[in-house]
Amino acid sequence: MPRRARPSIALLATHGAAASVLYGMYDLFNSAGRDWPAMVGQPPGDSVFRPIVAARETMPMPVVNGIVVTPEVALRDLPAPDFICIPDLAVYPGDITLHDYHQEATWLRECHARGSVIAAACTGALLLADTGLLDGRDATTHWAYCDAMAERHPSVKVHPQRVVVTAGPDQRLVMGGGGSSWQDLALYLIARVAGIECAMQTARVFLIDWHQTGQQPYASLARTRTSSDTAITHAQVWIAQHYDTPAPVAGMLQASGLAERTFARRFQQATGLSPLEYVHTLRLEEAKQHLEAGDDSVEAIAQAVGYEDAAYFSRLFRRKVGLSPAQYRRRFGGMRRMLQQAGAPPAG
């Protein structure tokens, strides 16, 4: 009986890609179906996918951090791979310029029209959004870029908390969240083609732990826009030093020198948050630091950051962070302690 052809999966190499993601995916896709049998004393199996690195041209090209990648095929010679993976792109939330990727965007649209499944990791979803394929559809990207994606593409329904999102007819658009969630994205594609058990086996080979709590625990709640409004800047500076006071919004209002309604309107315009929401973000970020670095009780931490009601603090923390304070401490406090025990300095 002839073997079924392995589906092709093109990994899109650009100057903005990280080699670790590009080749990390390459290794996972090659490993799926092949390496697990050998790990348990059987002959190696066949790889599920046929990965290939694709780019505008096949000439060696530097990617992020100066690593040189040699693509295997040019985009013009690959009209419709079964799957396409877009790695992350080296852009910053406040300065997203993707005009250099016009050729890649055109190729992605054409491949999708011919039936390709397109998956984007991390900020690669910004390029996918620029193709127009996500208009009116669900999406995700790195937590720090979700606001920027929503501003650039108002019709896209961005889900900051989710690690993997599928969209479009036949779910042929797939996105992974930030950082190492490209691993979750790759496991999803493996499961989609070869089944859940194959994906689980691949995860065991590489010791991959699915980000089941989503992106929220890793996100910085206090990511706010830099304000050119001097009055609002005064308020931000004041609250950074007095976030634990009993009447923080009143103090910010006084520091701004504005009338109450004017202050509320200009603060929302400058930061994207109401004054009270802004206070909560600062308090919860400080609470996260306490939970990571110390052994104080949740009640003591709530008091330290300005909440008299520890139960309210815990509910708010869970809603905003996605974990309870105790769960957050176990996850990230343990990480910090292990790094300290290994001799890592607390700050660079």
Legacy VTK file of the C-alpha trace (Angstrom):
# vtk DataFile Version 3.0
C-alpha trace
ASCII
DATASET POLYDATA
POINTS 348 float
0.000 0.000 0.000
1.592 3.324 -1.032
2.378 5.805 1.711
0.183 8.849 1.958
1.998 12.009 0.884
3.097 14.122 3.814
1.452 17.552 3.890
3.822 20.378 3.069
4.244 23.149 5.629
6.033 26.300 4.520
7.803 28.304 7.218
7.923 31.914 6.059
11.377 33.439 6.561
11.612 37.239 6.656
14.214 39.684 7.920
11.995 40.207 10.973
11.750 36.546 11.946
13.453 34.957 14.943
15.561 31.965 13.965
14.636 30.206 17.200
10.945 30.218 16.233
11.586 29.429 12.568
13.815 26.438 13.249
12.034 25.471 16.450
8.897 24.908 14.385
10.961 23.126 11.739
12.253 20.697 14.357
8.832 20.067 15.914
7.183 19.363 12.565
9.973 17.004 11.555
9.852 15.247 14.917
6.101 14.636 14.941
5.472 10.963 14.185
9.178 10.172 13.864
10.914 10.470 17.229
8.449 9.163 19.812
8.626 5.505 18.672
12.426 5.617 18.996
12.065 7.036 22.520
10.087 3.976 23.611
12.290 1.329 22.013
10.689 1.033 18.571
12.035 1.929 15.110
11.653 5.623 14.243
8.448 6.454 12.418
7.739 8.763 9.510
7.520 12.504 10.000
3.970 13.798 9.782
4.891 16.957 7.882
7.283 17.976 5.153
8.545 21.352 6.438
10.310 23.747 4.116
11.736 27.240 4.703
10.351 29.691 2.131
11.227 33.323 1.410
11.162 35.892 -1.377
14.432 34.515 -2.683
16.674 31.571 -1.825
19.753 33.672 -1.137
21.121 33.543 2.453
19.462 36.284 4.486
20.096 37.729 7.956
17.147 37.554 10.338
16.734 38.925 13.870
19.964 39.099 15.903
22.099 38.637 12.786
21.579 34.894 12.331
21.790 33.921 8.663
19.019 31.745 7.232
19.202 30.020 3.856
15.674 29.532 2.476
14.981 26.338 0.547
12.418 27.694 -1.903
11.277 31.058 -3.274
7.677 32.135 -2.768
7.013 32.264 -6.506
7.899 28.576 -6.761
5.541 27.550 -3.961
2.025 28.493 -5.105
-0.058 26.486 -2.611
1.574 24.596 0.270
-0.848 22.675 2.464
0.113 24.785 5.492
1.979 28.051 6.007
3.489 29.223 9.297
4.376 32.872 9.841
6.922 33.231 12.669
7.090 36.357 14.807
8.121 39.717 13.388
10.588 42.068 15.075
8.431 45.175 15.494
7.514 47.233 18.541
3.939 47.957 19.653
4.348 51.703 19.183
6.107 51.495 15.820
4.533 48.838 13.616
5.548 49.305 10.000
4.860 46.390 7.684
5.084 48.055 4.266
8.227 46.021 3.528
6.137 42.840 3.641
3.847 43.617 0.693
5.171 40.689 -1.367
4.667 38.251 1.499
1.135 39.558 2.144
0.188 39.094 -1.511
1.568 35.529 -1.498
-0.370 34.709 1.676
-3.648 35.935 0.176
-3.085 33.947 -3.003
-2.168 30.767 -1.132
-5.204 31.072 1.130
-7.445 31.472 -1.922
-5.984 28.202 -3.245
-6.757 26.359 -0.012
-3.690 26.747 2.201
-4.095 26.775 5.976
-2.233 29.804 7.354
-0.918 29.847 10.920
0.757 32.851 12.546
2.873 32.836 15.692
3.094 35.811 18.019
3.499 39.090 16.085
3.293 37.194 12.810
-0.455 37.679 13.252
0.054 41.383 12.481
1.173 40.442 8.970
-1.764 38.070 8.654
-4.107 40.893 9.685
-2.552 43.180 7.078
-3.614 40.735 4.349
-7.250 41.489 5.166
-7.988 37.820 5.805
-8.819 38.495 9.459
-11.352 41.273 8.818
-14.459 40.570 10.879
-12.881 37.470 12.413
-11.408 36.354 15.726
-7.660 36.715 16.290
-4.893 36.824 18.860
-1.267 37.885 19.019
1.317 38.632 21.701
-0.393 40.276 24.683
1.713 43.440 24.306
0.520 43.906 20.696
-3.205 43.219 21.047
-4.105 46.889 21.489
-2.000 47.833 18.473
-3.658 45.156 16.347
-7.107 46.338 17.396
-6.222 49.949 16.535
-4.746 49.018 13.123
-7.613 46.668 12.269
-10.817 47.761 14.054
-12.919 45.011 12.460
-10.697 42.222 13.825
-11.962 40.692 17.079
-8.791 40.454 19.150
-8.667 38.033 22.110
-5.661 38.977 24.305
-6.198 36.190 26.822
-6.227 33.254 24.394
-3.166 31.235 23.365
-4.552 29.690 20.154
-7.384 31.071 18.008
-8.840 29.580 14.807
-10.950 31.532 12.336
-12.423 31.617 8.884
-14.060 28.970 6.684
-12.879 25.470 7.674
-10.766 27.117 10.406
-7.977 27.747 7.873
-6.615 30.720 9.805
-4.807 29.862 13.033
-2.980 32.178 15.441
-0.804 31.603 18.478
-0.243 34.199 21.194
3.048 35.590 22.407
6.517 34.253 23.048
6.850 30.490 23.311
3.188 29.865 22.457
4.465 29.063 18.955
4.911 25.641 20.524
1.177 25.480 21.320
0.467 26.539 17.738
2.703 23.797 16.336
1.134 21.167 18.616
-2.320 22.252 17.484
-1.351 21.803 13.820
0.181 18.392 14.568
-3.022 17.330 16.340
-5.098 18.649 13.459
-3.248 16.470 10.939
-2.117 13.420 12.923
-4.370 13.405 15.984
-4.127 14.403 19.614
-2.022 11.415 20.648
0.727 12.306 18.159
0.718 15.902 19.435
0.951 14.671 23.039
3.851 12.397 22.156
5.683 15.283 20.467
5.112 17.433 23.561
6.644 14.688 25.728
9.714 14.457 23.493
10.352 18.204 23.821
9.017 18.657 27.397
6.432 21.188 26.238
3.799 22.338 28.712
0.637 23.727 27.090
-0.137 27.303 28.173
-3.580 26.310 29.436
-4.040 29.445 31.538
-3.670 31.647 28.473
-1.569 34.797 28.138
-3.051 36.797 31.026
-0.660 35.578 33.766
2.322 36.703 31.668
0.929 40.069 30.642
1.895 43.369 32.170
-1.343 45.022 33.220
0.324 48.413 33.453
1.259 48.744 29.791
0.016 52.248 29.107
0.628 54.831 26.473
3.123 57.606 27.060
1.138 60.805 27.372
2.034 64.131 25.801
-0.623 65.756 27.992
1.381 67.469 30.749
-1.496 67.546 33.228
-2.086 63.820 32.812
1.631 63.118 33.097
1.646 64.899 36.454
-1.195 62.660 37.580
0.640 59.539 36.386
3.812 60.528 38.218
1.856 61.202 41.400
-0.044 57.897 41.370
3.118 55.897 40.680
4.295 56.995 44.141
0.904 56.996 45.919
-1.058 54.088 44.412
-1.712 52.668 47.914
-3.496 55.748 49.252
-7.206 55.481 50.289
-8.413 58.046 47.697
-6.060 57.628 44.719
-8.291 59.104 42.010
-8.902 62.256 44.052
-5.155 62.616 44.492
-4.559 62.239 40.756
-7.229 64.833 40.055
-5.545 67.302 42.412
-2.132 66.615 40.889
-3.467 67.309 37.394
-4.995 70.671 38.313
-7.974 69.948 36.033
-11.710 69.978 36.580
-13.077 66.515 37.367
-14.905 65.858 34.075
-12.064 67.298 32.018
-9.562 65.165 33.908
-11.568 61.961 33.371
-11.969 62.637 29.647
-8.337 63.582 29.024
-7.009 60.731 31.154
-9.031 58.201 29.132
-7.807 59.744 25.888
-4.163 59.736 27.016
-3.934 56.283 28.570
-6.820 54.255 27.163
-7.999 53.598 30.732
-10.259 55.313 33.222
-8.417 56.759 36.252
-9.726 53.967 38.504
-8.748 51.237 36.011
-5.292 52.780 35.871
-4.997 52.626 39.661
-5.994 48.960 39.618
-3.328 48.125 37.027
-0.580 49.725 39.113
-1.752 48.074 42.312
-2.027 44.628 40.730
1.408 44.887 39.110
2.865 45.754 42.504
0.960 42.842 44.050
2.464 40.503 41.437
5.940 41.618 42.496
5.096 40.922 46.157
3.750 37.477 45.301
6.830 36.574 43.250
9.466 37.832 45.644
8.128 37.314 49.169
6.113 35.144 51.513
3.650 37.732 52.841
0.056 36.572 53.116
-2.466 37.555 50.466
-4.203 39.689 53.085
-0.986 41.563 53.879
-0.248 42.137 50.192
-3.761 43.424 49.589
-3.278 45.964 52.405
0.180 46.930 51.143
-1.061 47.846 47.665
-4.162 49.720 48.856
-7.016 47.221 49.226
-8.660 46.941 52.645
-10.846 44.027 51.515
-8.616 41.008 50.726
-11.542 39.078 49.221
-12.227 41.896 46.749
-8.511 42.046 45.918
-8.434 38.289 45.219
-11.486 38.455 42.950
-10.056 41.416 41.051
-6.661 39.718 40.720
-8.214 36.546 39.299
-10.353 38.516 36.841
-7.451 40.607 35.554
-4.586 38.101 35.731
-6.372 34.831 35.068
-4.987 33.127 38.194
-5.739 33.500 41.884
-2.987 35.184 43.955
-2.020 31.780 45.374
-1.844 30.192 41.925
0.225 33.115 40.641
2.665 32.756 43.533
3.104 29.039 42.908
3.820 29.555 39.230
6.004 32.642 39.169
7.341 32.668 42.710
8.711 29.190 42.089
10.358 30.364 38.886
11.976 33.315 40.658
13.219 31.102 43.517
14.741 28.567 41.135
16.611 31.325 39.301
17.858 32.749 42.594
19.021 29.318 43.761
20.903 28.951 40.493
22.827 32.125 41.331
21.077 34.560 39.005
21.191 38.198 40.224
17.795 39.788 41.023
18.347 42.479 38.369
20.724 43.029 35.482
LINES 1 349
348 0 1 2 3 4 5 6 7 8 9 10 11 12 13 14 15 16 17 18 19 20 21 22 23 24 25 26 27 28 29 30 31 32 33 34 35 36 37 38 39 40 41 42 43 44 45 46 47 48 49 50 51 52 53 54 55 56 57 58 59 60 61 62 63 64 65 66 67 68 69 70 71 72 73 74 75 76 77 78 79 80 81 82 83 84 85 86 87 88 89 90 91 92 93 94 95 96 97 98 99 100 101 102 103 104 105 106 107 108 109 110 111 112 113 114 115 116 117 118 119 120 121 122 123 124 125 126 127 128 129 130 131 132 133 134 135 136 137 138 139 140 141 142 143 144 145 146 147 148 149 150 151 152 153 154 155 156 157 158 159 160 161 162 163 164 165 166 167 168 169 170 171 172 173 174 175 176 177 178 179 180 181 182 183 184 185 186 187 188 189 190 191 192 193 194 195 196 197 198 199 200 201 202 203 204 205 206 207 208 209 210 211 212 213 214 215 216 217 218 219 220 221 222 223 224 225 226 227 228 229 230 231 232 233 234 235 236 237 238 239 240 241 242 243 244 245 246 247 248 249 250 251 252 253 254 255 256 257 258 259 260 261 262 263 264 265 266 267 268 269 270 271 272 273 274 275 276 277 278 279 280 281 282 283 284 285 286 287 288 289 290 291 292 293 294 295 296 297 298 299 300 301 302 303 304 305 306 307 308 309 310 311 312 313 314 315 316 317 318 319 320 321 322 323 324 325 326 327 328 329 330 331 332 333 334 335 336 337 338 339 340 341 342 343 344 345 346 347
